[in-house]
Amino acid sequence: MKSYQIAIVDDDAQIRKIVEAYLHKEGYRTITLSTAEEAWELWESDPPDMWILDIMLPGMNGFDLCRQIRKEAEVPIVMISARDEEVDRILGLELGGDDYLTKPFSPRELVARVNRLFQRIGSIRQAQENPVPSLPGGKVIEVGELRIVLEERRVFWRGEEVEMTLKELELLQTLSEQPNRAFTRDELLTLIWGDNYYGYDRAIDDLVKRLRRKIKDLPVDTVRGHGYRLRTERTGQ
């Protein structure tokens, strides 16, 4: 974890300095940038392992940069903004942001979230760097027309592969491992983001919306006043 490089993109020099200092204490390498245009140049030449990305930037904004990065990779993105508007949080998460913080925020909380994100992707990175042959006994989850190959982090619906972000995959895996069970939103938040998640409390709703857009007939039910479940059988729409 300590060798990861993090790009901090914010037009406020003081915020860049503070965040960089706290990340350095944790042993991370950092690079600071003040515009999305500079960040995109970095992405094309020497992409970092994570982005801490302000939304309100001069020129290209953080939403646009997030959208551009997500077209090419699943690198983790933590979005920050002085705007505490629900629509901004939803848009940030829907565009593929892995977490969202509003200013002013605690640098220690930011570091905690960074650590948790790297812990969750650590096993995936290790598998990518040290691939092993897929074995017949490798874990595959199948629920109806859905198939998840966990070792390869691949999702198939009706035989067609569907691209997934890390959080989308984690939610789909959680629901698929216990089909027909109704999970509460709080349960899903804890299972996917961890016990100490302090972020947007409707993040699960946003993830479900993204899954439904990607897999149109996915049999995920909304359990009113409770949460969500994945049914083993699909009913007519």
Secondary structure, 3 states (H helix, E strand, C coil): CCCCEEEEECCCHHHHHHHHHHHHHCCCEEEEECCHHHHHHHHHHCCCCEEEEECCCCCCCHHHHHHHHHCCCCCCEEEEECCCCHHHHHHHHHCCCCEEEECCCCHHHHHHHHHHHHHHHHHHHHHHHCCCCCCCCCCEEEECCEEEECCCCEEEECCEEECCCHHHHHHHHHHHHCCCCCEEHHHHHHHHHCCCCCCCCCHHHHHHHHHHHHCCCCCEEEECCCEEEECCCCCCC
